[in-house]
């Protein structure tokens, strides 16, 4: 997978400054704010030529990346950054709608076809659950990629049956061999689901109800279970977990399906046998989408950019580059992703639509989960004012992650450094004193 380097990011920032200072017309600049490693570089580079062909107008891209939804949101909400198009997750889209931070997408594309109907009806319905009074989500957001949260595991140490339950994260057998995603929402959802495994099996509660319960009782329960899991955790990671798994360093990783696809392919090339499961208790199913923020200054180019990405051939190129699954659900996508070497068959009629022969597809089940998997998953909604309480809980869980041995080690290191510094000062003082005596002695002579 290609990576945008820090140098490219720096150049983008410099270009942004140059644009502001040069007096270049803003209508010829498109500012895109996206997750790192989340688009094919060639697809990005080819947009200006496509836009010129469609509109007769020149456009220059300024491309920046972020790693955390909340950082992106803060820049827009408080900094009033004039990004034209950004790619938040579903709960941030919901929050931006609540805060009136989004502009509607203009679907008047002139002679250019409207490709937005290529989006799966299933994902449109799911995202529309986040609609606000007077604002239907799909008027303000277009789904981009989607996937599940689950267990990436090493088949040499973990069986498929073990990985098919969240219990593997709490099993003392796996102590020190687990990497946990540094994501408070995924961690919270996982803990609260595992805490109610019996009730879920009895169908007395649903995954959607549990993951969106942010009552004091639910937060306390999640904290209890996450702290109970901590002795097994070798580290909290935002992006390096998949690479650690490919190197046989750990056995289990709570991760996202797109990262799992990348890791499985990379590991196979070096003889490491990885696989992915969405636990039977249920999990998070997430959606990222493109939106036009309130302070955008080139809404026309932003709308065209979103439309550009909804073309089947563009969606396929992006999927091949990043490993995640596009929300575009056309016959071209289905045929391109069909794989006759896969023995299992999956029901994807919920995604591609009924009557398209998608109810028994040979297709990568990590990328495209079977209907039964999707039915035991749910979208985590925006926690609103309760977000701070969940974040405080998350800080407590991670903050006391230092056990006594590590604390003693830290104090020992600092103690040694203190002694070394003091020794150096005493030695320097003695040397100065010795030199003064020598000088005084020489003068007396």
Protein Blocks (a to p, Z undefined) as FASTA:
>chain_A
ZZddfklmmmmmmmmmmmmmnopafklcccddddehiacfklmmmmmmmmmmmnopacdd
dddddfbfklmmmmmmmnopabfbdcddfklmmmmmmnopaccddfbghjaccfklmpcf
klmmmmmmmpcehiafklmbccfbdcdddddddfklpcfklmmpcklmmmmklgoiaccd
dbfklmmmmmmmmmmmmmmmnopacfklmmmmccfklmmmmmmmmmmmmmmpgbdcfklm
mmmmmnomambdcddfklmmmmmmmmmmnopacdddddfkbpcdddddddddfkbcblml
mmmmmmmmmpmklmmmmmmmnopacfbdcfklmmmmpcfkbmbdcdfklmnoghklpabc
cddfklmgcfklmmmgccdddekjmlmmmmmmmmmmmmmmpcfklmmmmmmmmmmmmmmm
mmmmmmmmmmmmmmmmmmmmmmmZZ
